Amino acid sequence: MTSASTTVALHHEIHGEPGTSPPLLLVHGGAGTIGTNWSATIPEFARDRTVVAVELQGHGHTPHADRAYTFANSAADLARLVDELGVGPVDVLGFSNGGPTVLTFALHRPDLVRRIVVASGFVHRDGMVDGFWDGFDGAGVGAMPAPLAAAYRAINPDPADLQRMFDLDVTLMREFRDWDDETLAALRAPALFVGGDHDIVRPGHTVRMAELVGDGRALVLPAGHGDYLGVADAGPPDPALTAACLALVRRFLDG
């Protein structure tokens, strides 16, 4: 784990008021921001608990840093924020490559995490659909989904900033290596693994991750990649699908 001296102070937003449930920490996926990933999730959970949404190194309002962008470094940043806010232990929800980030956070700082939701996350390369990893070879910034690029430009209009953020995520994924099953099995917090039957993460991988965790559950929805959360780049919103998903996530967290 990265030392505190090399952590990055993450931009974050706090929504809602303290309630009977622990705070919920939201961690976006690749090229994401708070607005693009959590426009539906925040209002649902801020009704009765504090929600803390972050933007990771070089994403959204959090500046770039002269430091590698890795799952371990991001996990250290999350730990620093939760410690500084004094809100732990928290429930945590990570989307897409935010999934390995929150799992790393929970493994390194179990004292700060109560329950975990991994939405369209992964721990094995073969857990992704055929051709997924090939998409990072020679990838250009023009391949970014338009809603994500527009959201970033609205915050940081310098084209060089957008390219740098894109390069961070491409490098993160190119360098991803499979987790040992024993690593995931060491997780002690209850964990819910969510995915779609037409996701870029194979449904079987979502179920397998849940099976490896002692207190793991799986939820496979009739959905794609993030449309069940209403993320900005998932196409036209489906309010009924998103409401059903968030109700089941709430049921898990309140359990």
C-alpha positions in Angstrom: 0.0 0.0 0.0 1.3 3.5 -0.9 2.4 5.5 2.1 0.3 8.5 3.3 3.0 10.9 2.0 2.3 9.9 -1.6 -1.5 9.8 -1.5 -3.6 12.2 -3.5 -6.3 14.4 -1.9 -9.4 13.3 -3.8 -12.1 15.7 -4.9 -15.3 14.5 -3.2 -18.9 15.5 -2.7 -21.0 14.8 0.4 -24.7 14.3 0.0 -27.5 13.6 2.4 -27.4 13.6 6.2 -26.2 11.1 8.7 -28.7 8.3 9.3 -29.0 5.0 10.9 -27.0 3.3 8.1 -23.2 3.8 7.6 -22.1 6.3 4.9 -21.9 5.0 1.3 -18.7 5.7 -0.6 -19.0 5.8 -4.4 -16.1 5.0 -6.7 -16.5 5.6 -10.4 -15.2 3.6 -13.3 -12.9 4.3 -16.2 -13.0 7.9 -17.5 -15.9 8.5 -15.1 -16.8 11.4 -12.9 -19.3 11.8 -10.1 -21.9 13.2 -12.5 -21.5 10.6 -15.2 -21.7 7.6 -12.9 -23.9 8.5 -10.0 -26.7 10.8 -11.1 -29.3 8.1 -10.2 -27.5 6.5 -7.3 -26.9 9.6 -5.1 -30.5 10.7 -4.8 -31.7 7.2 -4.0 -29.2 6.6 -1.1 -28.9 10.2 0.1 -32.5 10.0 1.3 -31.5 8.3 4.5 -27.7 8.2 4.8 -24.6 10.2 4.0 -23.2 9.5 0.5 -19.6 10.4 -0.3 -18.7 10.4 -4.0 -15.1 10.7 -5.1 -13.2 11.4 -8.3 -9.9 9.5 -8.5 -6.5 10.8 -9.5 -6.6 12.7 -12.8 -10.3 12.3 -13.2 -12.9 15.1 -13.0 -11.9 17.7 -10.4 -9.0 15.7 -8.9 -5.8 16.9 -10.4 -3.2 14.8 -12.1 -0.2 13.8 -10.0 3.4 12.7 -10.6 2.6 9.2 -9.5 1.5 6.0 -11.0 -2.2 5.5 -11.3 -2.8 2.0 -9.8 -5.5 0.2 -7.9 -3.3 0.2 -4.8 -2.6 3.9 -5.0 -6.3 4.7 -5.5 -7.1 2.4 -2.5 -4.7 4.4 -0.4 -6.3 7.6 -1.5 -9.7 6.3 -0.4 -8.3 5.3 2.9 -6.8 8.7 3.5 -10.2 10.4 2.7 -12.2 8.1 4.9 -9.7 8.6 7.8 -9.7 12.4 7.3 -13.5 12.6 7.2 -13.8 10.3 10.2 -16.7 8.4 8.7 -15.5 4.8 8.7 -16.4 2.1 8.6 -18.3 2.8 5.3 -20.2 0.8 2.8 -18.6 1.1 -0.6 -19.8 0.8 -4.2 -17.3 0.6 -7.1 -18.3 0.5 -10.8 -16.4 -1.2 -13.6 -12.6 -0.7 -12.9 -13.8 0.9 -9.7 -14.5 -2.6 -8.6 -10.9 -3.8 -8.2 -10.2 -0.4 -6.6 -12.8 -0.9 -3.8 -11.8 -4.5 -3.3 -8.2 -3.5 -2.9 -9.3 -0.8 -0.4 -11.3 -3.4 1.6 -8.4 -5.9 1.6 -5.8 -3.3 2.8 -8.0 -1.4 5.3 -10.7 -3.8 6.5 -11.3 -1.6 9.5 -12.7 1.1 7.2 -15.1 -1.1 5.2 -18.4 -2.7 6.4 -20.1 -3.9 3.2 -19.0 -3.9 -0.5 -20.8 -3.7 -3.8 -18.9 -4.4 -6.9 -20.8 -3.4 -10.1 -19.5 -4.8 -13.3 -16.1 -5.3 -11.7 -13.6 -8.1 -12.4 -10.5 -9.8 -11.0 -9.6 -12.1 -13.9 -8.8 -11.2 -17.5 -10.8 -14.1 -18.8 -13.8 -12.8 -17.0 -14.3 -10.2 -19.8 -16.0 -10.8 -23.1 -13.9 -11.9 -26.1 -11.9 -9.0 -27.6 -12.2 -6.7 -24.6 -8.5 -6.5 -23.9 -7.6 -6.1 -27.5 -9.5 -2.8 -27.5 -6.6 -1.2 -25.5 -4.0 -1.8 -28.2 -3.5 1.4 -30.1 -6.6 3.0 -28.4 -7.0 6.7 -29.1 -8.8 9.3 -27.1 -11.4 9.5 -29.9 -12.6 6.1 -28.7 -13.9 7.5 -25.5 -17.7 7.5 -25.1 -18.9 11.0 -26.0 -20.8 11.6 -22.7 -17.6 10.8 -20.7 -15.4 13.0 -22.9 -17.9 15.9 -22.8 -18.2 15.7 -19.0 -14.4 15.8 -18.6 -14.0 18.7 -21.0 -16.7 20.6 -19.1 -14.4 20.4 -16.0 -11.0 20.5 -17.8 -11.2 22.1 -21.3 -7.5 21.6 -22.1 -7.3 18.8 -24.6 -4.0 17.7 -23.1 -5.7 17.0 -19.8 -8.3 14.8 -21.5 -5.5 12.8 -23.2 -3.6 12.4 -20.0 -6.7 11.1 -18.2 -7.4 8.7 -21.1 -3.8 7.4 -20.9 -4.1 6.8 -17.2 -7.1 4.5 -17.7 -5.6 2.7 -20.7 -2.4 2.0 -18.8 -4.3 0.8 -15.8 -6.1 -1.7 -17.8 -3.2 -2.8 -20.0 -1.2 -3.6 -16.9 -4.1 -5.4 -15.1 -3.1 -8.9 -14.0 -5.3 -11.7 -12.7 -5.9 -11.9 -8.9 -5.2 -15.2 -7.2 -8.4 -16.8 -5.9 -6.8 -16.7 -2.5 -6.6 -12.9 -2.6 -10.3 -12.5 -3.1 -11.1 -15.3 -0.7 -9.3 -13.2 2.0 -12.0 -10.6 1.9 -13.9 -10.6 5.1 -16.6 -8.0 4.5 -19.9 -9.1 3.0 -19.8 -8.4 -0.8 -22.4 -8.2 -3.5 -21.2 -8.6 -7.1 -23.6 -7.1 -9.7 -23.5 -7.5 -13.4 -25.7 -7.7 -16.5 -26.4 -10.7 -18.7 -25.1 -8.6 -21.7 -22.3 -6.9 -19.8 -18.7 -6.7 -20.8 -18.0 -8.8 -17.7 -19.2 -12.4 -18.2 -22.1 -13.3 -15.9 -20.2 -16.4 -14.9 -17.3 -14.2 -13.6 -19.7 -12.2 -11.5 -21.0 -15.3 -9.9 -17.5 -16.8 -9.5 -16.3 -13.8 -7.6 -19.2 -14.1 -5.2 -18.5 -17.8 -4.7 -14.9 -17.0 -3.8 -15.9 -14.6 -1.0 -17.0 -16.2 2.3 -19.9 -13.8 2.5 -20.5 -13.1 -1.1 -23.7 -12.7 -3.1 -24.3 -12.3 -6.9 -26.9 -10.3 -8.7 -27.1 -10.8 -12.5 -29.6 -8.5 -14.2 -31.1 -8.4 -17.7 -28.8 -5.5 -18.5 -25.6 -4.3 -20.1 -22.6 -2.5 -18.7 -23.8 0.1 -16.2 -27.2 0.7 -17.7 -28.7 -0.8 -14.5 -27.1 2.1 -12.6 -28.0 4.8 -15.1 -24.4 5.7 -16.0 -24.2 8.4 -18.7 -22.6 6.3 -21.4 -24.9 3.3 -21.2 -27.5 4.6 -23.6 -31.0 5.8 -23.0 -31.9 5.5 -19.3 -34.2 2.7 -18.1 -35.7 4.1 -14.9 -37.5 0.8 -14.0 -34.3 -1.2 -14.4 -32.2 1.3 -12.3 -34.9 1.5 -9.6 -35.0 -2.3 -9.3 -31.2 -2.6 -9.2 -30.8 0.1 -6.5 -33.6 -1.4 -4.4 -31.7 -4.7 -4.4 -28.5 -3.0 -3.6 -30.2 -1.2 -0.7 -31.6 -4.5 0.5 -28.1 -6.0 0.6 -26.6 -2.9 2.4 -29.4 -2.8 4.9 -29.1 -6.6 5.6 
